[in-house]
Amino acid sequence: MNQYEQIAFNEVKRWQLEMQRAPGLFNRLSKKTQDKINTLIPEKIHKGITAVIRQMIRAVLFGAKHTTAKPLKEAPFILREQLIKEKIKFYRNTAAVEGGVTGAGGLLMGLADFPLLLALKLKLLYEIASLYGIDLEDYRERVYLLHIFELAFSSAQHRNAVYRKMEDWDAKMKQMPADVAAFDWRRFQQEYRDYIDLAKMAQLLPVIGAPVGFIANYGLVKKLGTTAMNAYRMRILTEGMG
């Protein structure tokens, strides 16, 4: 390892410990409260939200490959990460502006922010994966990409479970079935929705909607970018891919 790779290695080891940390009291209480609220929501609504998110994510995931560059091969690790950090900055700033504009537009435009932000996040993940040299033609790599999304936007309890799925991924993916349909869309959408509820609901309010949308989107995309970098570092630097 060169000096930059050693620094990245140390960062990802700290991140791995954080991903395995047991939920604190506040996390457990928050999750219980949200779970209780979910039981009060009619099943028809849960199914409707799940279907919308499933179709939206499928469309972005399986369509983004047509607008994403081919995997970057034979590039130094430091160059890959310089390019990735530039991408994160671009998508972070774009999402922040979009959140500010939709937040200023009231309830209907605030609601429109949801699919726009989701599309930006997933497109960013595609860009990051390609710059790390990942071939996303393999659906199993797209499942890993979805796990990164889950890891960034889930409760502490679910985060621990997702992290365990991602460990030693290159060995696990060889045992995976050939169909992405087995992915748990219901759990995915519920964890994502629960995670962003508090950050995003205030965006729908008059006056404060614009600054809330700007700050929330900025933070959410930044968190996703950091999570993605460490998730791929884990495979490249600590496990060795292939």
Secondary structure, 3 states (H helix, E strand, C coil): CCHHHHHHHHHHHHHHHHHCCCCCHHHHHHHHHHHHHHHHCCHHHHHHHHHHHHHHHHHHHHHHHHCCCCCCCCCCHHHHHHHHHHHHHHHHHHHHHHHHHHHHCCHHHHHHHHHHHHHHHHHHHHHHHHHCCCCCCCHHHHHHHHHHHHHHCCCHHHHHHHHHHHCCHHHHHHHCCCCHHHCCHHHHHHHHHHHHHHHHHHHHCCCCHHHHHHHHHHHHHHHHHHHHHHHHHHHHHHHCCC
